[in-house]
Amino acid sequence: MVEDGGEEEAEGESGEGPAAPQQQQQQRCNGFLPGKEAAGGGQRAAPEAEEMLAAGGERREARLETRLSRRRLAVLAVFSCYSLVNAFQWIQYSILSNVFAGFYGVSFTQIDWLSMVYMVAYVPLILPATWLLDARGLRLTALLGAGLNALGAWLKCGSLAPQRYPLTLAAQAVCAVAQVFILGLPSRIASVWFGPTEVSTACAVAVLGNQLGTAIGFLLPPVLVPNTPNDIDLMAHNISIMFYGTAIVSTLLFFLAGVVFEEKPKYPPSHSQAVLQTKPPEDYSYKQSIINLFKNIPFILLLISYGIMTGAFYSVSTLLNQMIVTHYEGEEVNAGRIGLTLVVAGMVGSIICGLWLDYTKTYKQTTLIVYILSFIGLLVFTFTLDLGYLIVVFVTGGVLGFFMTGYLPLGFEFAVEITYPESEGTSSGLLNASAQIFGIIFTLVQGKLTTDYSPRAGNIFLCAWIFVGIILTALIKSDLRRHNVNSGIMNLDVKAVPVDSPVEPESTTLKIQSAL
């Protein structure tokens, strides 16, 4: 694999590229209409496949040549930054739930909805958003996410008065729509821009940006907006500093996204991407891709187990302030610091898991182990929360975050592996939709249990569900399709057919042979 030494435009002049003419012969099976190839003549696939298989070693080597673009690092950095701001805006109300409830004169439940609106907006919009990603591409989707994120931030600047709760809810809803165009991109950016030995790490870094935003959202708002219930004007001034600062940063990142983002690098970074990029867009069927995913039993199991784990994380993050101040009155700042500890530990877990996957490719084993350790971590956190020692809560929160938040990129990458060649954005989007649905349910139920009984009752509820997720994860069949294609050992169907359909005839199968 070669990394570019100059500008993108100069790559084609530096010597033999990745043999674009030969690649036009390859077939992209991602989301193919089942009868499309046959409609053009059932005998055509076999001669093309035989011609490719009969080609000499030189042609095979040219076909397998790939290059890495330096721009990939800038794309990853800018995406991570505006994803960070979006996550910051998600949690900035919940970590100050008592402050904002007093400022706007509303209930804790209404403040919780400022977090849950992110989850509610995601579910109905994810299918249109993933269709847009597949039909119109990465650049437009990225600009929509960054642009709506900035728009929502500026709208919040107009809600700096106690009677303007509806406006701040509407502004948060705009940020929630932006999130729909953000959460599904980490695995797409990693696959399209990064090589096979760094794709899992790149996905982890992209997810890390969102986690870092949550961490800063736990830390910074309690410092910027201390609880001053006897001076509403001072409280409004402090909130304005937070809102205007967020708006300025998000606007700058929107313009940076416009400069940095391109649809894809000039040359594919991996053989699996080379295969997918050679088929004309008109041969892709979004509907067929969705059908294939929902007939993929391992993916369905992962869809549910990912939703349980991530939904539990969303619920714990949303209700953390209420859990802490129940047992440690007046400790809003430390509640934010505990949240920071939870997420920062999770960021470390994400990077370690990403590096581990790139090195070992043990997707199922790693996912299952992290799931089990998250369950143990939540149990320990639950039964030590009320001991009266904040230092214990810091430690147990960090352990919980390391595994629970570290699981997020594992789920993305495992989904891409078992659903290849379907769109990474579609599989990631469905995972996130599942997480939002479970997050809404868990937040409402855990919040009710916490209010009516105790934080322990709410956390035990989550523990029971995570135990179910462990069982589902253990049942997932590990079929690493993308890894097998990159290794040259997988048979790749020319047409994307339902996973439970009969084996296609030899004439419709393109065998990707190893160069060895």
N, C-alpha and C positions, 0 to 999 in steps of 0.2 A: 504494500500500500504506500502511496506517495503522498506527501503533504505539499500543497502549493507553496511555491516560494515567492510568487508575485501576485499581481492583481488578478481578479477573476477573468477579466477580459483577455488576459495574456495567456490563459491556460491552453487554449486551443492551438497556439503557435509554438508551444514548447516541445513539440514532438508528437509521437503517436498518442492519441487520446484513447478513451476506452472503447474504441471501435463502434461508434454510433451506428454506421450502416449495418453492421452485423447485428446489433441489438434490435434493429427494427424487425428482425425475423422472430424475436422471442415473443412470448405471449404473456400478457398479464392476466392472471386468473382472479384477481381481487374483484369480487362482486360481479362476475360475469353473468349475463343472462344465460340460463341453461341451454337454450336452443340456438344461441346466436352463431356459434361456430358451424353447427350443422347446416344452418340456413345458407351459408355461403358455399356449401359443397362439402359433404361428409368426408370426401377423400383427400381434402386439402391438408389437414393437420398432419397426417402421417408422413407425406413426402417432406414437409418442412422439418419435422422432428428428425427424420432420418438424415436429412441433409446436414443438420446441426451436429448430430452425433457422429457423422462421417467426417466432419471437418478435422483438419490436422491439429497437431499440438499448438502450432503458432497461433491459429485462429482462436483456440480455446483460451490460451493465455491472454490474448488481446481482449477477449470478451470478459475475462475475469478481472481485468485491470480496473482499479478504482483510485480515487484521489480524495484527500481531505482538504477542505477549504478553511483558510484562516478566519474567514468571516463567521464561521460557526461559533466561535467563542464570543464574538460581539452579540450575535443573535441570542445566545443562551444568557448572556449577562443582562441584556435589556429586558428580555422576557422575565427573568427572575426578579428584576427590580419592580416592574409594574405589577407583577403577581404579588410581590411583597406589599405594595401599597393597597391592593385590593383586599388582601387578608387583614391588613391593619384596620381598614375601614369596617370590616366585618366584626371584629372583636372589640372595637373602641367603646361601644356602648355597654356591652355586657360586663366588662371588667369594672365599669363605673355605674353599675345598675342602680345602686342607692343614690348616687349623685344625680343621674339623669331622671330618675323617678321623682326626686324632689324638685328638680329644675322645671320639668314639664308638667308636674302635678298629675302624674299617671301612675298606674299600678306596675308592680314588677313584671307581671305577665305581659303588659304592653311593651315594656323595655325588652323582654325576651324576644318579642316578635321582631325587633330591630335586628336580631341575629337570625331568627328563623326565616325571615323574608328571603335570605340568601338561599335557603333550602327549598322554600316554596317556589321561587322563581325558576330554579334550575330544572325541576321535574318536567313541566310542560314545554320548556324551551330547548331542552337538550337535543331532541331529534331535529328540529329545524337548524340548530347550531351546527350539529355534526354534518347535516346535509350541506350547509354552506361551506364548511371546511373541505368537504370532498369535492363539491361542485365548483367553488370559486377560489379555493386555495388558502394557503397558510398566511400569506401577507394580509389579505383583506380581513380574515378572522382576527389576526393579531391587532390590527389597527382598530377594529371595532371594540375589542376588549379594552385596549388602552384609552381610546376616546371616550367610551361610556364611563370608564373609571374616573376620568378627569371631570366629565360633566356632572356626575353624581357628587363629587367632592365640592364643586362650586355651588351646587344647589344647597348643600348643607350649610354653606356660609350665609344663606338667607333664612336659616331656621334658628337664629340666635335670640329667641324670645320665648318665654314660658308657654305662650299659647300656640306655638308653631310646631307642636308634635306631628300633625299630619304632613307638614312639609318635610320634616326630617325623615319621616317614614317613606315618603315618596322619593327623596334623594337616596335613601338607603336601597330602595327598590331598583333605582337606576344602577347603582353599584352591583346589586345582585344580578341584574341582567348582564353586566360586564363580566361577572364571574363565569357565566355560561360559556363565554368565548375565551376563557383563560384556563379553566381546570382541565380541559381535555387536550391541551397542547403539549404537555411535557413529553409524552411518549412519541408524538408526531415529530416534534423538533428533534428529539434524540435519534429517531430512526432515519429521518430525511437528511440530517446534517452530520451525524457522527458515525464512525466506523464500528465494526462488530466488537472490537476489544474495548470500546469506551462507551457504548450505547447505554448500558445500565447505569454507569456513573453519571453520564450526562442527564439521564432521566431523573436520577436522585438529586442532582444539583438544581434542576428545574423545579422539582417539587420542594426543595429546600428553600427556594425564594419565598414560596407561600408560607412555609413554616416559620421562616424568619420574620415575615410580616406579622404573623400571629404572636410571635415572641415579643416583638417591639410593641405590639398592641397591648400585651399584658404589662409591659414595663413602663412605657412612656405616658399614657393617659393619666394614671394615678399621680404621676409627678407633675404634669402640666395642669391638671384640674383637681386640686385638692378639694375635699368636701367642706364648703363654706355655706351651710344652710341659712345662716343669718345675714348673708350678704349676696343676694341674687345677682346684683350688678357685677360684682367681682367674679362670680361663677361664670356669668355670660362672657366676660372679658377673657377668662382663662380658656373657655371652650372655643372662643373665636381664634385664639392663637393656634390651637390644635387643628381646627377646621381649615383656616387659611393656609397654614403650612402644608397640610396634606394636599390641598388643591394646587398649590404652586408646584410641588414635586411631581404630582401626577400629570400635570400639563407638560412639564419638561420631558417626562418619560414618553408621553404620546408623540412628541416631535422626534425624539430619538428613535422610537419604533418606526416612524415613517422613513427615517434615513437608513437604518440598519437592516430591516427585514426585507428579504427577498423570498420568492416562492420556493426555491430550492437551489442548491449549488449547481454549478455548470456541469460537474461530473458526479455521479453517484458515489457515496462513501462506502458502500458495501455491495456485495453481489445480490443480496436479497432486494435491495433498492433498485439495482440495475434491472432486475427482472420486472419489478412493478412499474417502473417508469417508462417502459417501452411500448405500452399499449395505448392507443388513442383514447381520450376521455369518453368519447361517445359509446365505447364498448363497456363502460362501467354502469352497473345498476345499484343504486343505493338501497332500493327495496330488497333486492336479492341478497345484498350484504347483511342487512338486518335479519332477514329470514335465516341465513346461514348461522349467524351468531346465536339466535334463539333456539336453533336445533343442535347446537354444540353443548352437550351435557356438561363437560368439564367447565366450560365458560359459565354456564348457569349456576353451578355450584360456587364458582369463584365470585360471581355477581352477588350472590346472597351473603357469602362469608365476608367479602370486602365491605358490603353495605353495613353489616353488623359492626365490624371493627371500627370503620371510619365514622359511622353514625354515633357510636359510643364516644369516640374522641370529640366529635362536635358537641355532644351533650355535656361531657365533662368540662370542656372549655367554656361553654355558655354559662354553666351553673357554678363554676369554680368560686366566683366571688361570694355567692350565696352560701356555699358549703363552708368556706373559710370563716366568714363573719358570723356564722351561726355558732361556731365554737370559739372564735377568737375575735370578740367584738372590737371594732375600731381599727382592725388590721387590714384596711383596704390596700395600702401600699404593699404590705407583705403578701397579700393575695395576688397582686400583680407580679411580684417577684417569684412566687411559687409557680404561677403560670409561665413566666419566662424560663424558669428552670426546667419545667416540663417540656417546653417546646425546644429549647436549646439542646437538651439531652436527646430529643427526638431527631434534631438535625444531625447530630453526631451519629446516631443510629442509622439514619438514612444514607449518609455517605459511606459508612462502614458496610452496610448491606449492599449498596450499589457496587462498591469495589469487590466485595465478595462474590457477587453474581457474575461480574465480568471475568473473574478469575476461575470460578468453579462451575458456573452454569447450573448450580443445584437449586433450581427455582422452587420446586415443591418442598423439599426438605427444609430450606431456609424459611420459607413462608410459614410452614407448620410450626417450626421451633419458635419463631418470633411470636406467633399467635398464642402458643402455650405460655410463653414467658409474659406476654401482655396480660393474660388471665391471672397469673400468679401475682404480677405487679399490682393489678387493680384490687385483688383480695387484700394484699398487704396494706395498700393505701387506705382501703375502706376501714379496716379494723385498727388502724393507728391514728386516724384523723382526729379522734376526740381524746387523745391521751394528754393534751395540754402542752405539748412541746412542739413549737413551730419548726425547730430544726429537724425533727422526725418527719414532719410533713414535707419539708424541702427535699429530704433524701428519698422518701417513698415516691414523691411526685416526679423527681428526676428519673428514678428507675422505671416508673410507669410510662413516662414520656419517651424514654429511650426506645422501648419496644413498641408501644402503641403508635407513635408518630413515625418511627422507623419502618413500620409496616407499609406505609402509603406507597412509596415507589416500588416495593416488592409486588404489590397487587397489579400496578400498571404494567410492569415488565412481564410478569407471569401471564397476564391476559394477552399481551402482544404475541408472546411465544405460542400459546395454545390456540390462537385464532388466526395466525398468519395463513393466507395473505390478505385477510380483511383489513380494512382501514384502522390504523392505530387510533385516530381521533374518535371513530365510532365506538370501539371497544372501551376506550377510556371514558368517553362520555356516558356510556351506559353504566359503567362502574360508579361514576360520580353521581348519576341519577339515583342509583340504589343507595348510595351513602346519604344523599339528601333526604330520601324518603325515611330511611331508618333514623336519621338525625332528627327529623321533625317529631317522629313518634317517641323516640327516646327522650328528647328534651321535654316534651309535654308531660310524659309519664313520670320521668325522674324529677322534674320540677314540682309536680303535684305531690309525689311521695316525700320530697325534701321539705316542702312547705307544711304538709299535714302531719308528717311523722318525724323523719330525721334524715340527714344526708346519708346515713348508713343504709336506710331502706332503699333509697334511690340507687346507691352504688351496688347493692346486692342484686337489684333488678338487672343492672347492666352485666354483672358477672354471670348471671344465668344465661343471658343471650350470647355472651362471648364463648361460653362453654359449648353452646350449639354450633357456633362458628368453627370451633376446633374440629368437631366431628365432620362438618361439611368439608373443611379443608383437607382432612385426611382421606376423603373419598375422591378427591380430584385426581384424574389420570394425567400424568405428566407427559405431554406430547409436545416436545420442543421443536416446532415446525420451522421457525425462523432460523434457529441455531443449526438445524439440519441442512437447510438450504445454503447457509453461509459456509457450512463444512463440506458441501457438495455430496451429501449422502441421502438426499430426500427426493422422492418422486413428486413432482409438482403438477397438479392437474391444470390443464389448459383452461378448463371451465370451472368456475366456482359452483359446485353442486351441493345440495344439502348433505350434511355430514353423515346422515344415516341412509343415503341412497346407495344403490349397488355400485360396484366398482365399474368405472368407465372402461370402454374398450381401449386397447393399446394405441389405437390411432389417435386418441385424444389425450394422450399423456406425453408430456415432455420430461424426459429423465435428465435431471441435472447431475452430471457425472463429476466425480472428483478428478482433479488434474493429476493426481498421483498415478 
